[in-house]
Amino acid sequence: MKYEINEEGFYGEFGGAFVPEKLIPNIEELKKSYKELIDTPDFQEELKDLLRDYVGRPSPLYLAKRLSEKYNTKIYLKREDLNYTGAHKINNALGMILLAKRMGKTKIIAETGAGQHGVATATVCALMNMECIVFMGATDIERQRPNVEKMKMLGASVVPVTQGTATLEDAVDVALDYWLEHPEDTFYLLGSVVGPHPYPEIVTRFQSVISEEIRKQLLEKEGRETPDHVIACVGGGSNAAGAFYHFIHSEETNLIAVEPAGKGLDTGKHAAAITMGKPGVLHGSKSYVIYDKEGNVAEPYSISAGLDYPSVGPLHAHLATEGRLQVLTATDKQALDAVFELTKLEGIIPAMESAHALAALQFTKFKPTDVVVINLSGRGDKDMETFLANRPQ
Ligand SMILES: *Cc1c(COP(=O)(O)O)cnc(C)c1O
């Protein structure tokens, strides 16, 4: 199967586990436990119950009539914005904490950039009565006050990371170091389809509930399980992996990833890893990475903090290389236009991240008969300051 992950954790040439020797036992323990537990009825039942009663799944598949009219095609929105905590990240956090609990771990560590994954992790830790430590760049702590306060209210310790640029990239390094030093009791709850194998595989599995539901919902609404196009924004790539997963082998479905072009691809201020990056290793995994002129990992930029990552999951790197994935980019400006457009036409305020997926409508032509599913990965409450500062005149 050319799109599947192999035993060593590679999707084609991408992925793998490029970690220090000493971390390998931790990774092996995780891999083994995941394989043993994931398909047991006990695990699946607890996960299913919590996804339904705690998160509020299935999330609706909403036919956006006025948006469809405007773009003369049939547009459905997968409403991950309606999940408890406001985005898709809770799907993964919940799955992982059930894994941690069954592995007998007592302490959860996580990294966070914008704070969204930190909040999702702190939430499930409160739910499962687990100790929670969130590593966060000192710069990000300053920029994301409300999320930091939420994590603390939920009982998490937020540890400032001051090394490097004091942002997400450094927070991941510190989390990996901490895990290395506390292998017995600690579970590293990683937030996207990145990092060393088996993380990309595990996170993809927990997010794949998105496309599993889309298939069922489309069958009900359209009499067929596969759409013509699925569109998702890509930071690390977890919401996209979830939205694509059950369509990867349905070649009649076009998969579209939208990367953040920030202030413009030619300005150096972007986070478009597939479009502008080169193959390289970051955070234990081989994928596309953005480098600066000196050959260092570039400091990424996007108006949406959740897309501000200098690499991308290996699955997406592979799908793009194989020509299975169409990769587009949207600038801050195009994404902002999409925010105000969706708000006006449908009364839905999307997350700044999700708006990058919506922006694809501005520069891709779809047929009137096409069924287009856009993954609305999160809600815009957290971005109100950005919206107010950029309100159309
Ligand atoms: C974190 C986040 C993203 C980006 O992360 P992925 O792993 O690429 O999905 C996208 N949308 C929202 C709402 C987020 O919170």
The ligand as a Tripos MOL2 file, in Angstrom:
@<TRIPOS>MOLECULE
LIG
   15    15     1     0     0
SMALL
NO_CHARGES

@<TRIPOS>ATOM
      1 C1         -3.7470   23.6810   16.3470 C.3       1 LIG1
      2 C2         -4.7540   24.0320   15.3380 C.ar      1 LIG1
      3 C3         -4.5370   23.8140   13.9590 C.ar      1 LIG1
      4 C4         -3.2400   23.3300   13.4080 C.3       1 LIG1
      5 O1         -2.8220   22.0780   13.8330 O.3       1 LIG1
      6 P1         -2.9080   20.7950   12.8890 P.3       1 LIG1
      7 O2         -2.1490   19.7730   13.6300 O.co2     1 LIG1
      8 O3         -2.2850   21.1640   11.5790 O.co2     1 LIG1
      9 O4         -4.3340   20.4720   12.7350 O.co2     1 LIG1
     10 C5         -5.5710   24.0840   13.0750 C.ar      1 LIG1
     11 N1         -6.7430   24.5870   13.4990 N.ar      1 LIG1
     12 C6         -6.9860   24.8350   14.8130 C.ar      1 LIG1
     13 C7         -8.3020   25.3860   15.2020 C.3       1 LIG1
     14 C8         -6.0020   24.5690   15.7690 C.ar      1 LIG1
     15 O5         -6.2620   24.8230   17.0600 O.3       1 LIG1
@<TRIPOS>BOND
     1     1     2 1
     2     2     3 ar
     3     2    14 ar
     4     3     4 1
     5     3    10 ar
     6     4     5 1
     7     5     6 1
     8     6     7 2
     9     6     8 1
    10     6     9 1
    11    10    11 ar
    12    11    12 ar
    13    12    13 1
    14    12    14 ar
    15    14    15 1
@<TRIPOS>SUBSTRUCTURE
     1 LIG1         1 GROUP 0 **** ****
